[in-house]
Every structure is written in C-alpha cells, then in structure tokens.
Amino acid sequence: MPRATSGESGTDRPRLLPALFEHQWSQSCRVEEELPGEVERQVLHAMARVDKDEVGARELDMSLRTYRSHVSTLMRRLGAANRFQAALAARARKWI
C-alpha cells in the first residue's frame, strides 16, 4: 500500500470518498423524471428534422394540437426559449 506523501495524510482519505459521492449525487438527476418517453423522443427527432409543426405532426400521425403540446412540454422541461435552444439542450442531455 502506498505511503502518504507530504500534504496528504492517511486520515484525509476516508473523508474524500463521501465528499466525492455527495458531489456526484448533487450533480445527478432522477432518471425516471428526466428521460423523455418514447413519444417525446419521437417529437424531438421530428423537431430536429422538419421545419413546420404540421409536417412533424403528420409524420407522427398525431393532431397538430397534440404535437404542439408535446413541443411546449419539452421546451419547458429543457428550459428552452426557442426550438434551437431545445435542440441544443436535448443533445447535451443525450436525449437525441
């Protein structure tokens, strides 16, 4: 087992792991709340592919109102003010 070097005491090590865990835990998210469902994922992909809501709704075989409702919900969840920001945020979260 390596010996402690100057500035590093063996008594500090037991405190480092819990601190690391707490940091990682604070940065994590609840998976069941964060990940989009299958329909939301399809809407995200449609948003990335098409220019108009009408086209996206038609591709996914849903009403325009339902499609726009999904878009609005996703934008709110992503904290996006517009669709471009939503796409960037979704990509950053690895949703698309």
OpenMM code with the backbone's topology and positions (N, CA, C; nanometers):
from openmm import Vec3, app, unit

residues = "MET PRO ARG ALA THR SER GLY GLU SER GLY THR ASP ARG PRO ARG LEU LEU PRO ALA LEU PHE GLU HIS GLN TRP SER GLN SER CYS ARG VAL GLU GLU GLU LEU PRO GLY GLU VAL GLU ARG GLN VAL LEU HIS ALA MET ALA ARG VAL ASP LYS ASP GLU VAL GLY ALA ARG GLU LEU ASP MET SER LEU ARG THR TYR ARG SER HIS VAL SER THR LEU MET ARG ARG LEU GLY ALA ALA ASN ARG PHE GLN ALA ALA LEU ALA ALA ARG ALA ARG LYS TRP ILE".split()
positions = [
    Vec3(0.0844, -0.1179, 0.0000),
    Vec3(0.0000, 0.0000, 0.0000),
    Vec3(0.0889, 0.1242, 0.0000),
    Vec3(0.0578, 0.2248, -0.0865),
    Vec3(0.1423, 0.3430, -0.0941),
    Vec3(0.1354, 0.4229, 0.0354),
    Vec3(0.2449, 0.4828, 0.0650),
    Vec3(0.2522, 0.5663, 0.1842),
    Vec3(0.2047, 0.7069, 0.1510),
    Vec3(0.1551, 0.7744, 0.2505),
    Vec3(0.1097, 0.9123, 0.2325),
    Vec3(0.2305, 1.0018, 0.2051),
    Vec3(0.2137, 1.0919, 0.1083),
    Vec3(0.3203, 1.1872, 0.0779),
    Vec3(0.2955, 1.3139, 0.1566),
    Vec3(0.3883, 1.4049, 0.1501),
    Vec3(0.3713, 1.5289, 0.2247),
    Vec3(0.2468, 1.6021, 0.1750),
    Vec3(0.1699, 1.6542, 0.2681),
    Vec3(0.0461, 1.7232, 0.2319),
    Vec3(-0.0716, 1.6285, 0.2172),
    Vec3(-0.0489, 1.4994, 0.2300),
    Vec3(-0.1564, 1.4015, 0.2146),
    Vec3(-0.1474, 1.3068, 0.3327),
    Vec3(-0.2433, 1.3133, 0.4192),
    Vec3(-0.2387, 1.2237, 0.5343),
    Vec3(-0.3366, 1.1106, 0.5136),
    Vec3(-0.3070, 1.0005, 0.5727),
    Vec3(-0.3941, 0.8847, 0.5619),
    Vec3(-0.5302, 0.9083, 0.6235),
    Vec3(-0.5407, 1.0022, 0.7161),
    Vec3(-0.6696, 1.0292, 0.7805),
    Vec3(-0.7621, 1.1107, 0.6911),
    Vec3(-0.7098, 1.1763, 0.5869),
    Vec3(-0.7933, 1.2533, 0.4949),
    Vec3(-0.8667, 1.1638, 0.3958),
    Vec3(-0.8092, 1.0511, 0.3658),
    Vec3(-0.8665, 0.9631, 0.2632),
    Vec3(-1.0086, 0.9176, 0.2938),
    Vec3(-1.0403, 0.8762, 0.4156),
    Vec3(-1.1784, 0.8315, 0.4405),
    Vec3(-1.2821, 0.9409, 0.4180),
    Vec3(-1.2434, 1.0660, 0.4272),
    Vec3(-1.3386, 1.1751, 0.4072),
    Vec3(-1.3553, 1.2109, 0.2597),
    Vec3(-1.2604, 1.1735, 0.1763),
    Vec3(-1.2657, 1.2091, 0.0351),
    Vec3(-1.3750, 1.1339, -0.0403),
    Vec3(-1.3908, 1.0070, -0.0116),
    Vec3(-1.4907, 0.9276, -0.0833),
    Vec3(-1.6325, 0.9780, -0.0578),
    Vec3(-1.6735, 0.9999, 0.0671),
    Vec3(-1.8082, 1.0551, 0.0870),
    Vec3(-1.8269, 1.1921, 0.0219),
    Vec3(-1.7225, 1.2747, 0.0252),
    Vec3(-1.7323, 1.4067, -0.0382),
    Vec3(-1.7498, 1.3923, -0.1888),
    Vec3(-1.6743, 1.2999, -0.2479),
    Vec3(-1.6880, 1.2746, -0.3914),
    Vec3(-1.8279, 1.2234, -0.4238),
    Vec3(-1.8773, 1.1316, -0.3430),
    Vec3(-2.0118, 1.0782, -0.3632),
    Vec3(-2.1165, 1.1891, -0.3548),
    Vec3(-2.1085, 1.2726, -0.2526),
    Vec3(-2.2054, 1.3813, -0.2360),
    Vec3(-2.2023, 1.4767, -0.3549),
    Vec3(-2.0827, 1.5055, -0.4047),
    Vec3(-2.0717, 1.5932, -0.5213),
    Vec3(-2.1386, 1.5292, -0.6432),
    Vec3(-2.1070, 1.4038, -0.6699),
    Vec3(-2.1658, 1.3335, -0.7847),
    Vec3(-2.3169, 1.3246, -0.7700),
    Vec3(-2.3627, 1.2962, -0.6500),
    Vec3(-2.5070, 1.2824, -0.6252),
    Vec3(-2.5776, 1.4153, -0.6508),
    Vec3(-2.5169, 1.5250, -0.6075),
    Vec3(-2.5792, 1.6562, -0.6263),
    Vec3(-2.5868, 1.6940, -0.7743),
    Vec3(-2.4966, 1.6401, -0.8565),
    Vec3(-2.4950, 1.6701, -0.9998),
    Vec3(-2.5839, 1.5758, -1.0798),
    Vec3(-2.6308, 1.4700, -1.0174),
    Vec3(-2.7101, 1.3708, -1.0896),
    Vec3(-2.8562, 1.4137, -1.0976),
    Vec3(-2.9337, 1.3376, -1.1716),
    Vec3(-3.0756, 1.3650, -1.1844),
    Vec3(-3.1522, 1.2351, -1.1663),
    Vec3(-3.2767, 1.2494, -1.1340),
    Vec3(-3.3612, 1.1306, -1.1203),
    Vec3(-3.3954, 1.0812, -1.2597),
    Vec3(-3.3563, 0.9613, -1.2904),
    Vec3(-3.3707, 0.9081, -1.4258),
    Vec3(-3.5164, 0.9026, -1.4683),
    Vec3(-3.6042, 0.8544, -1.3825),
    Vec3(-3.7432, 0.8381, -1.4237),
    Vec3(-3.8115, 0.9717, -1.4498),
    Vec3(-3.7612, 1.0814, -1.3927),
    Vec3(-3.8201, 1.2125, -1.4164),
    Vec3(-3.7572, 1.2827, -1.5357),
    Vec3(-3.6317, 1.2547, -1.5635),
    Vec3(-3.5593, 1.3298, -1.6648),
    Vec3(-3.5744, 1.2773, -1.8067),
    Vec3(-3.5663, 1.1488, -1.8253),
    Vec3(-3.5654, 1.0945, -1.9605),
    Vec3(-3.7012, 1.1108, -2.0276),
    Vec3(-3.7010, 1.1497, -2.1536),
    Vec3(-3.8287, 1.1608, -2.2252),
    Vec3(-3.8846, 1.0227, -2.2572),
    Vec3(-4.0156, 1.0168, -2.2691),
    Vec3(-4.0803, 0.8931, -2.3097),
    Vec3(-4.0615, 0.8705, -2.4592),
    Vec3(-4.1143, 0.7592, -2.5069),
    Vec3(-4.0970, 0.7244, -2.6486),
    Vec3(-4.1594, 0.8290, -2.7405),
    Vec3(-4.2804, 0.8752, -2.7083),
    Vec3(-4.3467, 0.9750, -2.7934),
    Vec3(-4.2682, 1.1061, -2.7900),
    Vec3(-4.2233, 1.1465, -2.6710),
    Vec3(-4.1449, 1.2694, -2.6620),
    Vec3(-4.0148, 1.2584, -2.7410),
    Vec3(-3.9539, 1.1434, -2.7380),
    Vec3(-3.8306, 1.1219, -2.8145),
    Vec3(-3.8596, 1.1327, -2.9651),
    Vec3(-3.9717, 1.0778, -3.0086),
    Vec3(-4.0093, 1.0881, -3.1495),
    Vec3(-4.0348, 1.2338, -3.1879),
    Vec3(-4.0987, 1.3083, -3.0985),
    Vec3(-4.1240, 1.4507, -3.1254),
    Vec3(-3.9922, 1.5264, -3.1343),
    Vec3(-3.8979, 1.4969, -3.0451),
    Vec3(-3.7667, 1.5616, -3.0513),
    Vec3(-3.6978, 1.5353, -3.1848),
    Vec3(-3.7026, 1.4120, -3.2298),
    Vec3(-3.6405, 1.3787, -3.3591),
    Vec3(-3.7120, 1.4506, -3.4732),
    Vec3(-3.8442, 1.4583, -3.4653),
    Vec3(-3.9196, 1.5293, -3.5688),
    Vec3(-3.8845, 1.6781, -3.5677),
    Vec3(-3.8728, 1.7359, -3.4475),
    Vec3(-3.8361, 1.8778, -3.4367),
    Vec3(-3.7012, 1.9041, -3.5032),
    Vec3(-3.6109, 1.8081, -3.4906),
    Vec3(-3.4775, 1.8243, -3.5487),
    Vec3(-3.4788, 1.8082, -3.7004),
    Vec3(-3.5770, 1.7347, -3.7536),
    Vec3(-3.5807, 1.7040, -3.8970),
    Vec3(-3.6634, 1.8006, -3.9796),
    Vec3(-3.7735, 1.8479, -3.9238),
    Vec3(-3.8695, 1.9232, -4.0054),
    Vec3(-3.8752, 2.0697, -3.9642),
    Vec3(-3.9217, 2.1531, -4.0569),
    Vec3(-3.9318, 2.2964, -4.0308),
    Vec3(-4.0673, 2.3363, -3.9727),
    Vec3(-4.1701, 2.2631, -4.0077),
    Vec3(-4.3060, 2.3031, -3.9697),
    Vec3(-4.3704, 2.1994, -3.8786),
    Vec3(-4.4487, 2.2486, -3.7828),
    Vec3(-4.5201, 2.1606, -3.6914),
    Vec3(-4.6162, 2.0687, -3.7653),
    Vec3(-4.6771, 2.1215, -3.8695),
    Vec3(-4.7734, 2.0420, -3.9455),
    Vec3(-4.7079, 1.9162, -4.0025),
    Vec3(-4.5867, 1.9311, -4.0507),
    Vec3(-4.5142, 1.8181, -4.1089),
    Vec3(-4.4775, 1.7176, -3.9999),
    Vec3(-4.4293, 1.7669, -3.8870),
    Vec3(-4.3944, 1.6789, -3.7761),
    Vec3(-4.5144, 1.6025, -3.7238),
    Vec3(-4.6258, 1.6719, -3.7088),
    Vec3(-4.7480, 1.6070, -3.6607),
    Vec3(-4.7940, 1.5000, -3.7598),
    Vec3(-4.7876, 1.5313, -3.8878),
    Vec3(-4.8286, 1.4351, -3.9907),
    Vec3(-4.7367, 1.3128, -3.9893),
    Vec3(-4.6054, 1.3356, -3.9774),
    Vec3(-4.5102, 1.2241, -3.9739),
    Vec3(-4.5370, 1.1303, -3.8571),
    Vec3(-4.5780, 1.1875, -3.7449),
    Vec3(-4.6005, 1.1067, -3.6249),
    Vec3(-4.7450, 1.0630, -3.6097),
    Vec3(-4.8267, 1.0962, -3.7090),
    Vec3(-4.9675, 1.0571, -3.7108),
    Vec3(-5.0408, 1.1035, -3.5841),
    Vec3(-5.0220, 1.2325, -3.5526),
    Vec3(-5.0932, 1.2908, -3.4387),
    Vec3(-5.1480, 1.4260, -3.4791),
    Vec3(-5.2431, 1.4745, -3.4021),
    Vec3(-5.3008, 1.6042, -3.4349),
    Vec3(-5.1969, 1.7142, -3.4131),
    Vec3(-5.2162, 1.8242, -3.4826),
    Vec3(-5.1261, 1.9380, -3.4702),
    Vec3(-5.1265, 1.9897, -3.3265),
    Vec3(-5.2431, 1.9928, -3.2669),
    Vec3(-5.2549, 2.0404, -3.1286),
    Vec3(-5.1761, 1.9517, -3.0319),
    Vec3(-5.1839, 1.8207, -3.0483),
    Vec3(-5.1108, 1.7267, -2.9631),
    Vec3(-4.9614, 1.7428, -2.9838),
    Vec3(-4.9192, 1.7541, -3.1089),
    Vec3(-4.7776, 1.7718, -3.1404),
    Vec3(-4.7247, 1.8985, -3.0740),
    Vec3(-4.7983, 2.0083, -3.0891),
    Vec3(-4.7544, 2.1353, -3.0301),
    Vec3(-4.7528, 2.1278, -2.8776),
    Vec3(-4.8426, 2.0529, -2.8205),
    Vec3(-4.8436, 2.0333, -2.6756),
    Vec3(-4.7167, 1.9613, -2.6304),
    Vec3(-4.6771, 1.8591, -2.7055),
    Vec3(-4.5525, 1.7872, -2.6746),
    Vec3(-4.4318, 1.8802, -2.6889),
    Vec3(-4.4307, 1.9605, -2.7946),
    Vec3(-4.3199, 2.0543, -2.8172),
    Vec3(-4.3113, 2.1523, -2.7005),
    Vec3(-4.4241, 2.2059, -2.6593),
    Vec3(-4.4279, 2.3019, -2.5490),
    Vec3(-4.3781, 2.2392, -2.4186),
    Vec3(-4.4229, 2.1181, -2.3909),
    Vec3(-4.3802, 2.0474, -2.2701),
    Vec3(-4.2303, 2.0219, -2.2725),
    Vec3(-4.1801, 1.9770, -2.3859),
    Vec3(-4.0366, 1.9505, -2.3985),
    Vec3(-3.9545, 2.0776, -2.3812),
    Vec3(-3.9994, 2.1863, -2.4412),
    Vec3(-3.9266, 2.3124, -2.4294),
    Vec3(-3.9238, 2.3595, -2.2842),
    Vec3(-4.0339, 2.3422, -2.2147),
    Vec3(-4.0393, 2.3798, -2.0735),
    Vec3(-3.9444, 2.2928, -1.9908),
    Vec3(-3.9487, 2.1601, -2.0142),
    Vec3(-3.8606, 2.0680, -1.9419),
    Vec3(-3.7132, 2.0976, -1.9683),
    Vec3(-3.6824, 2.1388, -2.0893),
    Vec3(-3.5444, 2.1672, -2.1267),
    Vec3(-3.5010, 2.3092, -2.0893),
    Vec3(-3.5959, 2.3914, -2.0464),
    Vec3(-3.5636, 2.5296, -2.0121),
    Vec3(-3.5261, 2.6113, -2.1329),
    Vec3(-3.5881, 2.5808, -2.2459),
    Vec3(-3.5528, 2.6454, -2.3722),
    Vec3(-3.6552, 2.7532, -2.4084),
    Vec3(-3.6046, 2.8651, -2.4574),
    Vec3(-3.6909, 2.9750, -2.5005),
    Vec3(-3.7354, 2.9573, -2.6453),
    Vec3(-3.6601, 2.8766, -2.7215),
    Vec3(-3.6970, 2.8534, -2.8614),
    Vec3(-3.6556, 2.7112, -2.9014),
    Vec3(-3.6927, 2.6730, -3.0212),
    Vec3(-3.6666, 2.5355, -3.0664),
    Vec3(-3.5176, 2.5069, -3.0846),
    Vec3(-3.4425, 2.6064, -3.1258),
    Vec3(-3.2993, 2.5872, -3.1420),
    Vec3(-3.2348, 2.5563, -3.0068),
    Vec3(-3.2706, 2.6336, -2.9048),
    Vec3(-3.2197, 2.6072, -2.7704),
    Vec3(-3.2642, 2.4693, -2.7212),
    Vec3(-3.3876, 2.4317, -2.7545),
    Vec3(-3.4383, 2.2998, -2.7142),
    Vec3(-3.3551, 2.1889, -2.7774),
    Vec3(-3.3213, 2.2049, -2.9040),
    Vec3(-3.2400, 2.1036, -2.9718),
    Vec3(-3.1018, 2.0927, -2.9083),
    Vec3(-3.0401, 2.2067, -2.8771),
    Vec3(-2.9090, 2.2054, -2.8128),
    Vec3(-2.9158, 2.1403, -2.6746),
    Vec3(-3.0184, 2.1748, -2.5976),
    Vec3(-3.0331, 2.1186, -2.4634),
    Vec3(-3.0607, 1.9691, -2.4692),
    Vec3(-3.1431, 1.9270, -2.5641),
    Vec3(-3.1741, 1.7840, -2.5783),
    Vec3(-3.0492, 1.7059, -2.6176),
    Vec3(-2.9691, 1.7629, -2.7051),
    Vec3(-2.8440, 1.6977, -2.7454),
    Vec3(-2.7469, 1.6912, -2.6273),
    Vec3(-2.7381, 1.7981, -2.5507),
    Vec3(-2.6485, 1.7999, -2.4345),
    Vec3(-2.6879, 1.6940, -2.3309),
    Vec3(-2.8189, 1.6711, -2.3184),
    Vec3(-2.8667, 1.5682, -2.2240),
    Vec3(-2.8679, 1.4286, -2.2853),
    Vec3(-2.8247, 1.4208, -2.4101),
    Vec3(-2.8224, 1.2943, -2.4848),
    Vec3(-2.9621, 1.2349, -2.5018),
    Vec3(-3.0592, 1.3242, -2.5204),
    Vec3(-3.1948, 1.2797, -2.5496),
    Vec3(-3.2101, 1.2511, -2.6977),
    Vec3(-3.1276, 1.3168, -2.7796),
    Vec3(-3.1301, 1.2908, -2.9239),
    Vec3(-2.9870, 1.2711, -2.9713),
] * unit.nanometer
topology = app.Topology()
chain = topology.addChain("A")
for resn in residues:
    res = topology.addResidue(resn, chain)
    for name in ("N", "CA", "C"):
        topology.addAtom(name, app.Element.getBySymbol(name[0]), res)
